[in-house]
Amino acid sequence: MKDMAAGGTGAINFLQTLGITIKDIGDRHAEMSVTIDDRHLNYMGGAHGGLISALVDTVCFFPQPLLPSGRDVTTVDLNVHYIRPASRGDRLVARSELLHLGRRTASLTVQVLDQERRLVAHGSVTLLVLSQKSLQNTS
């Protein structure tokens, strides 16, 4: 987990496979980015919705009080709303905001913007807290 606290993705093969990088980890937020290339395309030539969904889900684990602090969490609810398509060459940035951290759940919202800062997707995620490591209520 030390690698994640430093902002690295070396321990996460899934992120490496998709080309997703961590841009920022803060007390109440995290940012990740990906540039759309051929591996991300659906059969119509646009970015696959699964990539965007994976980006929304994954960025929620990285605000400082969660995974970087050693807290084990898992997704129990994921909602993604697709607003506009993304294409090959687009750079997407997903930013999660930690709204609530309780003893058993964490609630977050996410926005995914393209390189022109247009909204591509937004979502909400509920995480189940599996471990009680250094719990504090940040609601």
C-alpha positions in Angstrom: 0.0 0.0 0.0 2.9 2.4 0.4 3.2 2.6 -3.4 -0.4 3.8 -3.6 0.1 6.4 -0.8 2.9 7.9 -2.9 0.6 8.1 -5.9 2.0 5.1 -7.8 0.1 2.4 -9.6 2.8 -0.2 -9.7 0.9 -2.6 -7.5 -2.3 -2.5 -9.6 -2.0 -4.5 -12.8 -5.6 -3.5 -13.8 -4.7 0.2 -14.0 -1.5 -0.6 -15.9 -3.4 -2.7 -18.4 -5.9 0.0 -19.0 -3.3 2.8 -19.0 -5.0 4.6 -16.1 -2.8 6.8 -14.0 -3.2 8.5 -10.6 -3.0 12.3 -10.9 -3.8 13.4 -7.4 -4.7 12.1 -3.9 -6.2 14.4 -1.4 -7.9 14.3 2.0 -11.4 14.3 0.3 -10.7 13.6 -3.4 -8.7 11.7 -5.9 -8.0 12.1 -9.6 -7.1 9.6 -12.3 -6.7 10.0 -16.0 -6.5 7.9 -19.2 -6.0 8.7 -22.8 -8.3 6.8 -25.1 -6.5 4.5 -27.5 -7.3 1.4 -29.6 -7.5 -0.9 -26.6 -10.4 1.1 -25.1 -12.7 1.2 -28.2 -16.0 -0.4 -28.6 -17.3 -1.9 -31.8 -18.5 1.5 -33.0 -15.1 3.1 -32.5 -15.8 5.1 -29.4 -14.6 4.6 -25.9 -16.1 1.5 -24.3 -18.5 2.3 -21.5 -16.8 -0.3 -19.4 -13.6 1.7 -19.4 -15.5 4.8 -18.1 -17.3 2.7 -15.5 -14.0 1.2 -14.4 -12.5 4.7 -14.1 -15.4 5.9 -12.0 -15.3 2.8 -9.7 -11.5 2.8 -9.3 -11.0 6.5 -8.5 -13.3 6.2 -5.5 -10.8 4.0 -3.7 -8.1 6.7 -3.6 -9.0 9.6 -1.4 -6.4 9.6 1.4 -8.7 8.2 4.2 -9.4 5.0 2.1 -7.0 2.7 0.3 -3.9 5.0 0.7 -4.4 4.9 4.5 -4.7 1.1 4.5 -8.4 0.9 4.9 -9.9 -2.1 3.0 -13.1 -1.3 1.1 -15.2 -2.8 -1.7 -17.8 -1.4 -4.0 -21.4 -2.2 -3.1 -23.2 0.3 -5.4 -22.0 1.9 -8.6 -24.1 4.3 -10.7 -22.7 5.8 -13.9 -24.5 8.3 -16.1 -23.0 8.7 -19.6 -23.4 12.2 -21.0 -21.3 12.4 -24.2 -19.1 9.9 -26.1 -15.3 9.9 -25.8 -13.1 9.1 -28.8 -9.6 7.9 -29.6 -7.1 10.5 -28.5 -9.4 12.0 -25.8 -7.9 12.4 -22.4 -10.3 11.7 -19.6 -9.9 12.9 -16.0 -12.0 11.4 -13.3 -12.3 13.2 -9.9 -13.9 11.5 -6.9 -15.2 13.5 -3.9 -15.6 11.8 -0.6 -19.0 12.9 0.8 -19.2 10.6 3.8 -16.9 8.1 5.6 -18.6 6.2 8.4 -17.8 3.1 10.3 -19.3 0.8 7.7 -19.7 2.8 4.4 -18.2 5.5 2.4 -20.2 7.6 -0.2 -18.5 9.3 -3.1 -19.4 11.2 -6.3 -17.4 11.3 -9.5 -17.2 13.5 -12.5 -15.4 12.5 -15.7 -14.2 15.3 -17.9 -12.5 15.4 -21.3 -9.5 17.5 -22.3 -11.9 20.4 -23.0 -13.4 20.1 -19.5 -16.7 18.8 -20.9 -18.7 16.4 -18.8 -18.4 12.9 -20.3 -19.9 11.0 -17.4 -20.8 11.3 -13.7 -21.6 8.8 -11.0 -22.0 7.9 -7.4 -20.4 5.0 -5.5 -21.0 3.4 -2.1 -18.1 1.5 -0.6 -18.4 -1.0 2.2 -15.6 -0.6 4.8 -14.2 -4.1 5.4 -11.5 -3.2 8.0 -11.5 -1.0 11.0 -8.0 0.4 10.6 -7.7 4.0 11.9 -11.4 4.7 11.4 -12.6 8.3 11.8 -15.8 9.8 10.7 -15.2 12.5 8.1 -18.9 13.2 7.3 
